[in-house]
Amino acid sequence: MRACRRAGELDPQFALAWAYLGQLSASLYGYGFDGSALAASARAIAEAVRLQPDLPEAHLARAFYLRQNNATP
């Protein structure tokens, strides 16, 4: 988690770091470790998709987010 945050700080255009941060944040929420992590997940995933719309990991992170949020696309 820290590594993804640090990567995003060092290179804000690093879409893969944002995607992984989004997926990890959704995991923290889903497993009950951080009730506020879902909002952070959504922001990170949105940034990843904005930076690189065709990045498969960004779409995987979004699917993971939707699953944790019990939502459908």
C-alpha positions in Angstrom: 0.0 0.0 0.0 2.7 2.4 1.0 4.7 1.5 -2.2 1.7 2.3 -4.4 1.1 5.6 -2.6 4.8 6.5 -2.9 4.9 5.6 -6.6 1.9 7.9 -7.2 3.7 10.7 -5.4 6.9 10.2 -7.4 5.1 9.9 -10.7 1.5 11.1 -10.7 1.1 9.8 -14.3 1.8 6.2 -13.2 -1.6 4.7 -13.9 -0.6 1.2 -12.8 0.2 2.5 -9.3 -3.2 4.2 -9.1 -4.9 1.0 -10.2 -3.1 -1.1 -7.6 -3.8 1.5 -4.9 -7.5 1.4 -5.8 -7.6 -2.4 -5.7 -5.8 -2.5 -2.4 -8.0 0.1 -0.9 -11.1 -1.9 -1.9 -9.6 -4.9 -0.3 -9.0 -3.1 3.0 -12.7 -2.0 2.9 -13.9 -5.5 1.9 -12.1 -7.3 4.7 -13.3 -4.8 7.3 -9.9 -3.1 8.0 -10.8 0.4 6.9 -14.4 1.6 6.5 -13.3 4.8 4.7 -11.1 3.0 2.1 -13.9 2.5 -0.4 -14.0 6.3 -1.3 -10.2 6.3 -1.6 -10.5 3.2 -3.9 -12.9 5.0 -6.2 -10.7 8.0 -6.5 -7.6 6.0 -7.3 -9.3 3.9 -9.9 -10.9 6.9 -11.5 -7.4 8.4 -11.8 -6.0 5.2 -13.3 -8.7 5.1 -15.9 -8.3 8.7 -16.7 -4.6 8.3 -17.2 -4.7 5.1 -19.2 -8.2 4.1 -20.3 -7.1 0.8 -21.8 -5.1 -0.4 -18.8 -6.4 -3.9 -17.9 -5.4 -3.6 -14.3 -7.5 -0.4 -13.9 -10.6 -2.3 -15.1 -9.8 -5.2 -12.9 -9.5 -2.8 -9.9 -12.9 -1.3 -10.9 -14.5 -4.7 -10.9 -13.0 -5.5 -7.5 -14.3 -2.1 -6.2 -17.8 -2.9 -7.5 -17.7 -6.3 -5.9 -16.7 -4.9 -2.6 -19.4 -2.3 -2.9 -22.0 -4.9 -3.9 -22.7 -2.9 -7.0 -23.1 -3.6 -10.7 -21.6 -1.6 -13.6 
